[in-house]
Amino acid sequence: MHPSPRWPVLGLFGFLALLLIGWLLPVSAADLLHWGAGLSSSRAMLTGLVIAMALLMSFGLPGSLIFWFIAPFHAPWISVLLLLTGSTGGALGAYVLGRRLGERWRPKGYARQLLALLSARSDFMTQCALRILPGFPHAFINLSGGILRLPLGPFLSAAVIGLAIKWGVYAQAAHGMVNAAQADEVLNIQTLWPLVLIAVLMIAGALARRFWFKADKRKT
């Protein structure tokens, strides 16, 4: 039930491979983006992507990879709504799975640390922070919420608020980069600010992990 750390790496390599193929073939980036936009504009395709995201995240699999099939081709607010629907559905599914697993799930390493953290700090603000900051796998958060039987209302509310903020920043970054590439523009402040904010969130996430996990070690 532990999501393999190889999935994000494989996804990145796949994305880079597609970029390399696009560079070698006589097809412009604008043509590739136009093809992707046409493919993702189908209602049936979007519905399938959202359902796939929810199912993958329900079983602790990397449903966040669906982001790359949605965010580059749609306005940020549309992307956020679609991604939020899929990821919240996945959070609920994994929560239910966690409740059924109960004490039978015996995580190790980082997952165990996160379970201990939520056991000690399950307030609404902490749950929101875990959703917003990079470096805290949502699969572990969702399963831990069910195993610990956290109140469902605050759990889902924190998921919706935290993920809306996170998806908003990420979608704005992806959309800005695609628009700049289509127009052959130099990156400007409007395009760069989401990337800067993502970097700040990553640093904050690293500091939060160090602070929270060290505090929990002192207690034990």
Z-matrix of the N, CA and C atoms (Angstrom, degrees):
N
C 1 1.468
C 2 1.525 1 111.49
N 3 1.330 2 116.38 1 1.51
C 4 1.450 3 119.94 2 178.39
C 5 1.515 4 109.73 3 -86.53
N 6 1.339 5 119.89 4 123.98
C 7 1.435 6 120.81 5 178.57
C 8 1.515 7 110.41 6 -65.70
N 9 1.351 8 116.88 7 131.52
C 10 1.454 9 120.38 8 -177.14
C 11 1.513 10 110.87 9 -69.87
N 12 1.361 11 117.74 10 133.29
C 13 1.458 12 119.67 11 178.56
C 14 1.517 13 112.45 12 -69.29
N 15 1.353 14 117.09 13 -8.93
C 16 1.455 15 119.27 14 -179.79
C 17 1.520 16 112.08 15 -75.56
N 18 1.328 17 118.35 16 -22.70
C 19 1.467 18 120.35 17 -175.53
C 20 1.524 19 113.02 18 -60.28
N 21 1.352 20 119.98 19 -49.76
C 22 1.463 21 118.61 20 177.76
C 23 1.517 22 112.44 21 -60.60
N 24 1.346 23 117.08 22 -37.15
C 25 1.463 24 120.77 23 179.56
C 26 1.523 25 110.29 24 -65.52
N 27 1.348 26 116.14 25 -44.58
C 28 1.462 27 120.07 26 178.17
C 29 1.526 28 111.17 27 -62.93
N 30 1.330 29 116.10 28 -39.45
C 31 1.460 30 119.77 29 177.62
C 32 1.519 31 111.85 30 -62.38
N 33 1.344 32 115.87 31 -41.19
C 34 1.465 33 120.30 32 178.87
C 35 1.524 34 110.80 33 -64.71
N 36 1.352 35 116.35 34 -44.88
C 37 1.460 36 119.88 35 179.09
C 38 1.528 37 111.33 36 -63.56
N 39 1.341 38 116.04 37 -37.90
C 40 1.456 39 119.39 38 177.19
C 41 1.514 40 112.00 39 -63.31
N 42 1.341 41 115.80 40 -41.82
C 43 1.460 42 120.97 41 178.80
C 44 1.527 43 110.59 42 -63.75
N 45 1.353 44 116.27 43 -43.23
C 46 1.462 45 120.36 44 178.61
C 47 1.528 46 111.01 45 -65.48
N 48 1.347 47 116.05 46 -36.32
C 49 1.466 48 119.71 47 178.09
C 50 1.523 49 110.86 48 -63.56
N 51 1.327 50 116.22 49 -40.63
C 52 1.467 51 119.72 50 177.68
C 53 1.526 52 111.25 51 -63.75
N 54 1.339 53 115.92 52 -39.43
C 55 1.461 54 119.33 53 177.01
C 56 1.527 55 111.09 54 -63.56
N 57 1.346 56 116.18 55 -40.32
C 58 1.463 57 120.41 56 179.30
C 59 1.526 58 111.11 57 -64.87
N 60 1.341 59 116.01 58 -43.14
C 61 1.463 60 120.04 59 177.85
C 62 1.531 61 110.50 60 -61.66
N 63 1.333 62 115.40 61 -42.72
C 64 1.457 63 119.30 62 178.43
C 65 1.518 64 112.51 63 -63.57
N 66 1.347 65 116.09 64 -32.03
C 67 1.462 66 120.01 65 179.26
C 68 1.523 67 111.34 66 -73.98
N 69 1.342 68 116.72 67 -37.25
C 70 1.462 69 121.24 68 -178.36
C 71 1.521 70 112.12 69 -76.28
N 72 1.325 71 116.70 70 -35.26
C 73 1.461 72 120.16 71 -178.96
C 74 1.528 73 110.41 72 -81.91
N 75 1.318 74 117.66 73 153.27
C 76 1.472 75 120.93 74 179.72
C 77 1.528 76 112.00 75 -77.47
N 78 1.323 77 115.86 76 54.30
C 79 1.461 78 121.57 77 179.12
C 80 1.522 79 107.55 78 -127.03
N 81 1.312 80 117.00 79 130.40
C 82 1.460 81 120.28 80 -178.11
C 83 1.518 82 110.70 81 -77.65
N 84 1.335 83 114.92 82 159.31
C 85 1.464 84 119.59 83 177.05
C 86 1.521 85 110.78 84 -60.88
N 87 1.336 86 115.77 85 -35.37
C 88 1.469 87 119.61 86 179.39
C 89 1.527 88 110.91 87 -63.16
N 90 1.348 89 116.18 88 -38.18
C 91 1.467 90 119.57 89 178.56
C 92 1.523 91 111.15 90 -65.98
N 93 1.340 92 116.33 91 -41.80
C 94 1.459 93 120.26 92 178.85
C 95 1.524 94 111.15 93 -63.39
N 96 1.334 95 116.02 94 -42.49
C 97 1.459 96 119.97 95 179.57
C 98 1.524 97 110.70 96 -66.70
N 99 1.332 98 116.28 97 -37.80
C 100 1.468 99 119.75 98 177.85
C 101 1.524 100 110.56 99 -64.23
N 102 1.332 101 116.38 100 -40.43
C 103 1.470 102 120.42 101 177.38
C 104 1.525 103 110.60 102 -63.77
N 105 1.333 104 116.54 103 -44.40
C 106 1.465 105 120.04 104 179.34
C 107 1.513 106 111.83 105 -63.78
N 108 1.340 107 116.38 106 -39.60
C 109 1.466 108 120.11 107 179.35
C 110 1.521 109 110.75 108 -64.90
N 111 1.332 110 116.73 109 -40.85
C 112 1.459 111 119.69 110 178.29
C 113 1.513 112 112.44 111 -64.48
N 114 1.336 113 115.65 112 -39.46
C 115 1.462 114 120.01 113 -179.83
C 116 1.520 115 111.44 114 -67.18
N 117 1.342 116 116.33 115 -41.51
C 118 1.463 117 119.71 116 -175.53
C 119 1.522 118 113.13 117 -84.57
N 120 1.332 119 117.58 118 -2.65
C 121 1.467 120 119.41 119 -179.92
C 122 1.524 121 112.16 120 -83.89
N 123 1.311 122 117.42 121 -11.61
C 124 1.462 123 121.11 122 178.52
C 125 1.522 124 110.08 123 -68.94
N 126 1.324 125 116.29 124 130.84
C 127 1.469 126 120.02 125 179.68
C 128 1.519 127 111.14 126 -62.87
N 129 1.330 128 115.86 127 -38.87
C 130 1.468 129 119.54 128 179.27
C 131 1.522 130 110.49 129 -63.90
N 132 1.348 131 116.46 130 -40.73
C 133 1.459 132 120.23 131 179.35
C 134 1.523 133 110.95 132 -65.37
N 135 1.336 134 117.01 133 -44.56
C 136 1.463 135 120.59 134 179.72
C 137 1.526 136 111.26 135 -63.19
N 138 1.326 137 116.07 136 -42.23
C 139 1.467 138 119.67 137 177.54
C 140 1.522 139 110.56 138 -61.10
N 141 1.328 140 115.99 139 -43.20
C 142 1.460 141 120.01 140 178.55
C 143 1.515 142 112.43 141 -63.40
N 144 1.335 143 117.15 142 -38.69
C 145 1.462 144 120.83 143 179.27
C 146 1.527 145 111.25 144 -65.76
N 147 1.333 146 116.27 145 -42.94
C 148 1.468 147 119.86 146 179.66
C 149 1.530 148 110.54 147 -64.39
N 150 1.329 149 116.90 148 -43.66
C 151 1.469 150 120.51 149 178.49
C 152 1.524 151 110.60 150 -63.97
N 153 1.342 152 116.44 151 -42.26
C 154 1.465 153 120.24 152 178.66
C 155 1.522 154 110.90 153 -61.54
N 156 1.326 155 116.62 154 -40.60
C 157 1.460 156 120.83 155 178.98
C 158 1.525 157 110.77 156 -62.36
N 159 1.334 158 116.23 157 -45.62
C 160 1.465 159 120.44 158 -179.76
C 161 1.526 160 111.12 159 -62.84
N 162 1.326 161 117.19 160 -43.07
C 163 1.465 162 120.54 161 -178.97
C 164 1.525 163 111.44 162 -67.01
N 165 1.322 164 116.76 163 -44.38
C 166 1.463 165 120.09 164 179.56
C 167 1.525 166 111.23 165 -60.31
N 168 1.336 167 116.44 166 -47.09
C 169 1.461 168 120.01 167 -178.11
C 170 1.521 169 111.60 168 -70.01
N 171 1.319 170 117.61 169 -26.50
C 172 1.468 171 120.40 170 177.59
C 173 1.521 172 111.57 171 -63.28
N 174 1.338 173 116.39 172 -30.26
C 175 1.464 174 120.74 173 -178.18
C 176 1.529 175 112.48 174 -107.99
N 177 1.334 176 115.78 175 20.32
C 178 1.456 177 119.89 176 175.20
C 179 1.509 178 114.55 177 73.42
N 180 1.330 179 118.03 178 20.23
C 181 1.458 180 122.55 179 179.48
C 182 1.531 181 109.76 180 -97.67
N 183 1.337 182 117.57 181 162.45
C 184 1.472 183 120.76 182 -171.26
C 185 1.523 184 114.04 183 -74.02
N 186 1.311 185 116.89 184 70.92
C 187 1.460 186 120.96 185 178.01
C 188 1.513 187 113.66 186 -67.58
N 189 1.339 188 116.95 187 -17.56
C 190 1.463 189 120.07 188 -179.94
C 191 1.521 190 112.20 189 -64.69
N 192 1.332 191 117.53 190 -18.22
C 193 1.464 192 120.28 191 177.48
C 194 1.527 193 111.78 192 -62.67
N 195 1.338 194 117.03 193 -21.23
C 196 1.470 195 120.91 194 177.67
C 197 1.529 196 110.35 195 -61.83
N 198 1.326 197 116.04 196 -22.96
C 199 1.468 198 121.11 197 177.75
C 200 1.526 199 111.31 198 -48.58
N 201 1.343 200 116.37 199 -42.37
C 202 1.466 201 120.65 200 -174.66
C 203 1.520 202 112.97 201 -73.36
N 204 1.315 203 117.99 202 -11.34
C 205 1.461 204 121.33 203 176.21
C 206 1.530 205 111.75 204 -94.95
N 207 1.333 206 116.20 205 -7.18
C 208 1.467 207 120.21 206 -175.65
C 209 1.524 208 112.19 207 -119.57
N 210 1.329 209 117.01 208 -57.44
C 211 1.466 210 121.83 209 -169.10
C 212 1.528 211 115.07 210 -59.58
N 213 1.342 212 120.07 211 -40.66
C 214 1.471 213 117.63 212 -177.86
C 215 1.527 214 114.01 213 -66.93
N 216 1.333 215 118.16 214 -16.40
C 217 1.460 216 120.79 215 -169.72
C 218 1.524 217 114.30 216 -113.63
N 219 1.322 218 117.74 217 3.16
C 220 1.462 219 120.36 218 -177.29
C 221 1.524 220 110.13 219 -136.93
N 222 1.318 221 115.25 220 157.12
C 223 1.460 222 120.14 221 174.66
C 224 1.525 223 109.29 222 -58.03
N 225 1.340 224 117.51 223 145.86
C 226 1.469 225 120.00 224 -175.72
C 227 1.522 226 114.17 225 -52.82
N 228 1.335 227 117.96 226 -40.17
C 229 1.470 228 118.62 227 -176.07
C 230 1.530 229 111.01 228 -67.67
N 231 1.340 230 116.65 229 -34.65
C 232 1.467 231 119.26 230 176.41
C 233 1.525 232 110.19 231 -68.73
N 234 1.332 233 115.87 232 -43.72
C 235 1.466 234 120.20 233 178.79
C 236 1.517 235 111.37 234 -59.06
N 237 1.336 236 116.17 235 -43.08
C 238 1.466 237 119.99 236 -178.62
C 239 1.525 238 110.41 237 -62.21
N 240 1.331 239 117.07 238 -44.09
C 241 1.468 240 120.12 239 179.75
C 242 1.528 241 111.44 240 -61.08
N 243 1.328 242 116.66 241 -44.63
C 244 1.465 243 120.57 242 -179.17
C 245 1.523 244 111.37 243 -67.18
N 246 1.332 245 116.10 244 -47.67
C 247 1.464 246 120.35 245 -178.87
C 248 1.523 247 111.41 246 -66.23
N 249 1.326 248 116.15 247 -36.76
C 250 1.463 249 120.13 248 179.43
C 251 1.525 250 110.71 249 -66.96
N 252 1.321 251 116.90 250 -38.82
C 253 1.467 252 120.17 251 177.43
C 254 1.525 253 110.83 252 -62.27
N 255 1.330 254 116.11 253 -47.60
C 256 1.459 255 119.81 254 -179.31
C 257 1.511 256 113.46 255 -66.34
N 258 1.338 257 117.13 256 -45.16
C 259 1.465 258 119.91 257 -175.95
C 260 1.526 259 112.21 258 -73.51
N 261 1.337 260 117.80 259 -32.88
C 262 1.464 261 119.58 260 176.28
C 263 1.522 262 110.59 261 -69.97
N 264 1.337 263 116.04 262 -40.05
C 265 1.465 264 119.08 263 174.30
C 266 1.515 265 111.46 264 -60.98
N 267 1.334 266 116.35 265 -40.14
C 268 1.458 267 120.34 266 176.87
C 269 1.513 268 112.65 267 -65.94
N 270 1.339 269 116.42 268 -37.82
C 271 1.464 270 120.20 269 177.93
C 272 1.525 271 110.71 270 -63.03
N 273 1.337 272 116.17 271 -42.50
C 274 1.464 273 120.04 272 178.94
C 275 1.529 274 110.80 273 -65.63
N 276 1.334 275 116.41 274 -42.78
C 277 1.459 276 119.80 275 179.46
C 278 1.519 277 112.37 276 -62.23
N 279 1.338 278 116.90 277 -43.99
C 280 1.462 279 120.55 278 179.24
C 281 1.525 280 111.34 279 -68.87
N 282 1.333 281 116.61 280 -33.45
C 283 1.466 282 120.72 281 176.72
C 284 1.530 283 110.06 282 -61.62
N 285 1.331 284 116.10 283 -46.33
C 286 1.469 285 120.41 284 178.35
C 287 1.525 286 110.40 285 -62.81
N 288 1.328 287 116.68 286 -41.53
C 289 1.464 288 120.48 287 178.01
C 290 1.524 289 110.72 288 -62.61
N 291 1.342 290 116.32 289 -41.03
C 292 1.458 291 120.23 290 178.54
C 293 1.517 292 112.42 291 -62.89
N 294 1.321 293 116.89 292 -39.29
C 295 1.470 294 120.04 293 177.57
C 296 1.524 295 111.14 294 -62.67
N 297 1.329 296 116.20 295 -37.16
C 298 1.469 297 119.33 296 -179.97
C 299 1.528 298 111.54 297 -73.71
N 300 1.319 299 115.80 298 -35.65
C 301 1.464 300 118.61 299 179.30
C 302 1.520 301 111.33 300 -69.17
N 303 1.338 302 115.18 301 -42.78
C 304 1.458 303 120.03 302 179.66
C 305 1.517 304 112.13 303 56.01
N 306 1.307 305 116.38 304 -135.57
C 307 1.460 306 121.31 305 -176.87
C 308 1.524 307 112.76 306 -74.05
N 309 1.326 308 117.76 307 -5.15
C 310 1.467 309 119.70 308 178.10
C 311 1.526 310 111.36 309 -70.09
N 312 1.333 311 116.74 310 -23.33
C 313 1.468 312 119.66 311 176.89
C 314 1.515 313 108.31 312 -83.55
N 315 1.302 314 116.99 313 114.44
C 316 1.460 315 122.41 314 -179.06
C 317 1.529 316 108.59 315 -117.15
N 318 1.314 317 116.35 316 86.56
C 319 1.471 318 119.36 317 -176.61
C 320 1.522 319 111.86 318 -71.74
N 321 1.309 320 114.87 319 160.21
C 322 1.458 321 121.03 320 177.30
C 323 1.522 322 109.21 321 -126.99
N 324 1.312 323 114.87 322 163.25
C 325 1.455 324 120.44 323 174.54
C 326 1.511 325 113.38 324 60.50
N 327 1.342 326 114.75 325 -129.10
C 328 1.455 327 120.68 326 -174.05
C 329 1.518 328 112.33 327 -64.03
N 330 1.337 329 117.03 328 -39.24
C 331 1.469 330 120.18 329 179.25
C 332 1.522 331 110.64 330 -61.27
N 333 1.317 332 116.32 331 -37.65
C 334 1.465 333 120.15 332 178.83
C 335 1.526 334 110.87 333 -66.84
N 336 1.332 335 116.51 334 -38.80
C 337 1.467 336 120.36 335 177.72
C 338 1.522 337 110.89 336 -63.46
N 339 1.324 338 115.87 337 -41.54
C 340 1.461 339 119.44 338 -179.18
C 341 1.523 340 111.47 339 -68.30
N 342 1.327 341 116.54 340 -37.18
C 343 1.465 342 120.44 341 176.45
C 344 1.525 343 110.33 342 -62.64
N 345 1.339 344 116.49 343 -43.03
C 346 1.465 345 120.67 344 178.32
C 347 1.525 346 111.13 345 -65.19
N 348 1.333 347 116.17 346 -38.10
C 349 1.462 348 120.09 347 179.18
C 350 1.520 349 111.05 348 -62.68
N 351 1.338 350 117.23 349 -47.98
C 352 1.461 351 120.48 350 179.73
C 353 1.521 352 111.90 351 -68.12
N 354 1.317 353 116.73 352 -27.95
C 355 1.459 354 119.69 353 176.35
C 356 1.523 355 110.81 354 -66.64
N 357 1.336 356 116.27 355 -33.93
C 358 1.465 357 120.67 356 -178.85
C 359 1.525 358 112.32 357 -91.62
N 360 1.348 359 116.98 358 -30.59
C 361 1.467 360 121.34 359 -175.20
C 362 1.527 361 108.95 360 -134.25
N 363 1.289 362 117.01 361 86.83
C 364 1.469 363 120.13 362 -178.45
C 365 1.524 364 112.01 363 -112.62
N 366 1.341 365 117.52 364 19.88
C 367 1.459 366 119.75 365 -179.66
C 368 1.530 367 109.97 366 -68.32
N 369 1.317 368 115.03 367 163.81
C 370 1.461 369 121.80 368 -173.84
C 371 1.528 370 112.13 369 -59.38
N 372 1.332 371 118.12 370 -43.88
C 373 1.456 372 121.37 371 -176.59
C 374 1.522 373 111.52 372 -66.62
N 375 1.331 374 116.96 373 -38.72
C 376 1.465 375 119.90 374 177.82
C 377 1.517 376 110.65 375 -64.63
N 378 1.339 377 116.74 376 -42.45
C 379 1.463 378 119.84 377 178.18
C 380 1.529 379 111.21 378 -62.30
N 381 1.328 380 117.04 379 -39.96
C 382 1.469 381 120.57 380 176.93
C 383 1.525 382 110.65 381 -62.20
N 384 1.336 383 115.84 382 -45.09
C 385 1.464 384 120.12 383 -179.28
C 386 1.520 385 111.23 384 -61.48
N 387 1.326 386 116.84 385 -40.97
C 388 1.462 387 120.52 386 179.24
C 389 1.524 388 111.30 387 -63.08
N 390 1.329 389 116.51 388 -32.92
C 391 1.468 390 120.28 389 179.51
C 392 1.525 391 111.59 390 -74.15
N 393 1.322 392 116.86 391 -35.67
C 394 1.464 393 120.85 392 -175.08
C 395 1.521 394 111.96 393 -80.40
N 396 1.329 395 117.04 394 -44.53
C 397 1.458 396 120.95 395 -172.52
C 398 1.524 397 111.41 396 -75.33
N 399 1.334 398 117.83 397 134.22
C 400 1.470 399 120.19 398 174.56
C 401 1.530 400 110.57 399 -66.44
N 402 1.317 401 115.85 400 156.53
C 403 1.461 402 120.18 401 176.43
C 404 1.505 403 114.73 402 98.32
N 405 1.328 404 117.31 403 -3.12
C 406 1.465 405 121.24 404 177.03
C 407 1.533 406 107.67 405 -115.77
N 408 1.334 407 118.51 406 98.31
C 409 1.473 408 121.40 407 -174.23
C 410 1.526 409 112.27 408 -58.06
N 411 1.329 410 115.69 409 127.70
C 412 1.463 411 119.94 410 -178.20
C 413 1.523 412 111.64 411 -65.38
N 414 1.321 413 117.43 412 -28.71
C 415 1.469 414 119.74 413 178.60
C 416 1.521 415 110.69 414 -59.65
N 417 1.321 416 116.74 415 -44.14
C 418 1.461 417 120.78 416 179.86
C 419 1.526 418 111.24 417 -69.61
N 420 1.340 419 116.35 418 -38.90
C 421 1.468 420 119.83 419 179.04
C 422 1.525 421 109.97 420 -62.59
N 423 1.332 422 116.49 421 -45.90
C 424 1.463 423 120.77 422 -177.47
C 425 1.523 424 112.01 423 -64.22
N 426 1.331 425 116.45 424 -48.13
C 427 1.463 426 119.97 425 179.58
C 428 1.525 427 111.18 426 -64.24
N 429 1.332 428 116.31 427 -41.78
C 430 1.465 429 120.03 428 -179.96
C 431 1.517 430 111.21 429 -62.17
N 432 1.344 431 116.50 430 -38.55
C 433 1.459 432 119.80 431 178.36
C 434 1.513 433 112.16 432 -59.70
N 435 1.331 434 116.90 433 -40.74
C 436 1.462 435 120.18 434 178.29
C 437 1.510 436 112.68 435 -72.29
N 438 1.324 437 116.71 436 -41.83
C 439 1.467 438 120.43 437 -179.67
C 440 1.523 439 111.02 438 -62.59
N 441 1.337 440 115.98 439 -41.93
C 442 1.462 441 120.53 440 179.76
C 443 1.527 442 112.23 441 -80.53
N 444 1.343 443 116.10 442 -5.07
C 445 1.468 444 121.64 443 -178.33
C 446 1.534 445 111.72 444 54.21
N 447 1.325 446 114.87 445 46.81
C 448 1.459 447 119.13 446 175.69
C 449 1.526 448 109.08 447 -64.22
N 450 1.329 449 118.34 448 147.99
C 451 1.467 450 120.34 449 178.53
C 452 1.528 451 111.09 450 -54.48
N 453 1.324 452 116.03 451 129.02
C 454 1.460 453 120.78 452 -171.80
C 455 1.529 454 112.51 453 -65.22
N 456 1.343 455 117.56 454 -38.41
C 457 1.463 456 120.65 455 -178.51
C 458 1.518 457 112.72 456 -58.69
N 459 1.345 458 118.14 457 -58.65
C 460 1.465 459 119.47 458 177.76
C 461 1.525 460 112.98 459 -61.25
N 462 1.333 461 116.95 460 -34.96
C 463 1.465 462 120.91 461 179.66
C 464 1.528 463 110.68 462 -60.76
N 465 1.339 464 117.03 463 -49.52
C 466 1.462 465 120.73 464 -179.51
C 467 1.527 466 111.69 465 -70.76
N 468 1.332 467 117.05 466 -36.48
C 469 1.470 468 119.96 467 178.59
C 470 1.526 469 110.87 468 -62.81
N 471 1.335 470 116.12 469 -44.05
C 472 1.463 471 120.31 470 178.08
C 473 1.523 472 110.66 471 -64.23
N 474 1.338 473 116.15 472 -37.61
C 475 1.467 474 120.04 473 178.50
C 476 1.524 475 110.58 474 -63.99
N 477 1.325 476 117.12 475 -45.51
C 478 1.466 477 120.96 476 -178.36
C 479 1.527 478 110.77 477 -64.12
N 480 1.322 479 117.34 478 -48.53
C 481 1.468 480 120.71 479 -177.31
C 482 1.526 481 110.81 480 -66.92
N 483 1.330 482 116.05 481 -49.79
C 484 1.462 483 119.74 482 -177.86
C 485 1.515 484 112.74 483 -63.28
N 486 1.325 485 116.65 484 -45.35
C 487 1.464 486 119.96 485 -179.18
C 488 1.526 487 111.86 486 -69.67
N 489 1.337 488 117.69 487 -33.15
C 490 1.467 489 119.95 488 177.24
C 491 1.525 490 110.52 489 -61.76
N 492 1.329 491 116.13 490 -42.27
C 493 1.469 492 119.99 491 178.38
C 494 1.527 493 110.48 492 -66.30
N 495 1.317 494 115.86 493 -46.76
C 496 1.469 495 120.11 494 -177.41
C 497 1.525 496 111.42 495 -64.92
N 498 1.329 497 117.10 496 -48.31
C 499 1.463 498 119.94 497 179.40
C 500 1.522 499 110.86 498 -64.00
N 501 1.335 500 117.11 499 -34.06
C 502 1.458 501 120.16 500 179.16
C 503 1.518 502 112.19 501 -61.37
N 504 1.326 503 116.27 502 -45.48
C 505 1.468 504 120.55 503 179.62
C 506 1.526 505 110.52 504 -66.04
N 507 1.333 506 116.22 505 -46.45
C 508 1.456 507 120.29 506 -177.70
C 509 1.533 508 111.68 507 -65.89
N 510 1.337 509 116.65 508 -41.58
C 511 1.466 510 120.14 509 -179.69
C 512 1.522 511 111.14 510 -66.12
N 513 1.330 512 116.63 511 -39.00
C 514 1.460 513 120.34 512 177.91
C 515 1.523 514 110.53 513 -63.11
N 516 1.336 515 116.53 514 -39.92
C 517 1.463 516 120.56 515 179.12
C 518 1.527 517 110.85 516 -64.66
N 519 1.324 518 117.12 517 -47.97
C 520 1.468 519 120.78 518 -178.52
C 521 1.523 520 111.13 519 -64.30
N 522 1.333 521 116.27 520 -43.27
C 523 1.463 522 120.40 521 -178.58
C 524 1.525 523 110.81 522 -65.37
N 525 1.332 524 116.89 523 -40.72
C 526 1.461 525 120.58 524 179.36
C 527 1.514 526 112.36 525 -64.80
N 528 1.332 527 116.86 526 -40.56
C 529 1.459 528 120.62 527 179.13
C 530 1.531 529 110.91 528 -65.08
N 531 1.328 530 116.66 529 -41.99
C 532 1.467 531 120.42 530 -179.88
C 533 1.524 532 110.67 531 -65.66
N 534 1.325 533 117.25 532 -43.03
C 535 1.463 534 120.43 533 179.14
C 536 1.522 535 111.22 534 -62.07
N 537 1.344 536 115.56 535 -40.83
C 538 1.462 537 119.55 536 179.01
C 539 1.524 538 110.81 537 -65.30
N 540 1.335 539 116.74 538 -39.14
C 541 1.467 540 120.55 539 179.63
C 542 1.526 541 110.88 540 -67.16
N 543 1.335 542 116.65 541 -40.14
C 544 1.469 543 120.11 542 -179.27
C 545 1.524 544 111.61 543 -66.34
N 546 1.326 545 116.19 544 -36.00
C 547 1.463 546 120.26 545 -177.76
C 548 1.524 547 112.25 546 -92.56
N 549 1.348 548 117.21 547 0.85
C 550 1.471 549 122.10 548 -176.72
C 551 1.521 550 110.92 549 54.97
N 552 1.325 551 116.21 550 40.14
C 553 1.457 552 120.96 551 -178.56
C 554 1.526 553 110.76 552 -92.84
N 555 1.319 554 114.46 553 153.47
C 556 1.456 555 119.78 554 170.49
C 557 1.525 556 107.53 555 -76.06
N 558 1.327 557 116.55 556 142.49
C 559 1.462 558 119.99 557 -179.31
C 560 1.520 559 110.08 558 -60.31
N 561 1.337 560 116.63 559 129.13
C 562 1.456 561 121.06 560 178.92
C 563 1.522 562 109.71 561 -115.12
N 564 1.319 563 115.46 562 -176.53
C 565 1.466 564 119.94 563 -175.17
C 566 1.521 565 111.33 564 -63.36
N 567 1.341 566 117.34 565 -33.75
C 568 1.467 567 120.50 566 -179.83
C 569 1.529 568 110.98 567 -65.81
N 570 1.329 569 116.43 568 -32.43
C 571 1.459 570 120.74 569 178.12
C 572 1.518 571 111.77 570 -82.42
N 573 1.327 572 116.31 571 -34.31
C 574 1.464 573 120.42 572 -172.18
C 575 1.521 574 113.87 573 -82.65
N 576 1.358 575 118.28 574 -26.14
C 577 1.467 576 117.81 575 -172.78
C 578 1.523 577 113.24 576 -61.66
N 579 1.347 578 120.14 577 -37.83
C 580 1.470 579 117.03 578 176.76
C 581 1.524 580 112.26 579 -64.40
N 582 1.353 581 117.18 580 -34.67
C 583 1.458 582 119.99 581 178.67
C 584 1.522 583 110.93 582 -66.81
N 585 1.330 584 116.08 583 -39.74
C 586 1.465 585 119.86 584 176.93
C 587 1.525 586 110.31 585 -64.19
N 588 1.335 587 116.32 586 -41.43
C 589 1.467 588 120.32 587 179.57
C 590 1.526 589 110.91 588 -65.17
N 591 1.339 590 117.33 589 -37.68
C 592 1.465 591 120.41 590 176.81
C 593 1.521 592 110.25 591 -62.46
N 594 1.338 593 116.58 592 -42.36
C 595 1.465 594 120.19 593 178.18
C 596 1.525 595 111.09 594 -62.15
N 597 1.339 596 116.45 595 -41.53
C 598 1.472 597 120.39 596 178.14
C 599 1.527 598 110.45 597 -63.05
N 600 1.335 599 116.66 598 -42.60
C 601 1.466 600 120.50 599 178.64
C 602 1.522 601 111.41 600 -63.34
N 603 1.333 602 116.92 601 -37.63
C 604 1.461 603 120.15 602 178.72
C 605 1.526 604 111.16 603 -64.62
N 606 1.320 605 116.21 604 -41.79
C 607 1.468 606 120.15 605 177.26
C 608 1.526 607 110.11 606 -64.97
N 609 1.342 608 116.34 607 -44.14
C 610 1.468 609 120.14 608 178.56
C 611 1.521 610 110.86 609 -62.05
N 612 1.332 611 117.04 610 -38.88
C 613 1.460 612 120.65 611 178.27
C 614 1.512 613 112.00 612 -63.40
N 615 1.339 614 116.45 613 -42.06
C 616 1.463 615 120.16 614 178.62
C 617 1.527 616 110.98 615 -64.03
N 618 1.337 617 116.78 616 -42.15
C 619 1.466 618 120.44 617 178.70
C 620 1.526 619 111.11 618 -66.01
N 621 1.340 620 116.36 619 -40.38
C 622 1.467 621 119.99 620 179.63
C 623 1.519 622 110.95 621 -63.94
N 624 1.333 623 117.05 622 -42.02
C 625 1.479 624 119.83 623 177.86
C 626 1.521 625 110.82 624 -59.78
N 627 1.332 626 115.24 625 -46.12
C 628 1.466 627 118.85 626 -178.39
C 629 1.525 628 110.90 627 -63.13
N 630 1.337 629 116.69 628 -43.28
C 631 1.465 630 120.24 629 -177.44
C 632 1.521 631 111.51 630 -68.64
N 633 1.341 632 117.09 631 -49.83
C 634 1.467 633 120.96 632 -176.11
C 635 1.519 634 112.03 633 -66.07
N 636 1.317 635 116.53 634 -45.74
C 637 1.461 636 118.86 635 -175.55
C 638 1.524 637 111.67 636 -71.57
N 639 1.336 638 117.18 637 -33.42
C 640 1.464 639 119.07 638 175.53
C 641 1.518 640 110.74 639 -67.74
N 642 1.345 641 116.28 640 -39.13
C 643 1.469 642 119.99 641 178.61
C 644 1.518 643 110.81 642 -62.94
N 645 1.335 644 117.25 643 -40.12
C 646 1.464 645 120.62 644 179.12
C 647 1.522 646 111.49 645 -67.65
N 648 1.336 647 117.31 646 -35.30
C 649 1.461 648 120.16 647 178.48
C 650 1.525 649 110.97 648 -65.96
N 651 1.335 650 116.29 649 -37.45
C 652 1.469 651 119.15 650 178.98
C 653 1.519 652 110.95 651 -64.45
N 654 1.361 653 116.29 652 -36.71
C 655 1.467 654 119.60 653 -179.45
C 656 1.519 655 111.59 654 -67.28
N 657 1.353 656 114.96 655 -33.61
C 658 1.463 657 118.50 656 -178.17
C 659 1.518 658 110.75 657 -90.33
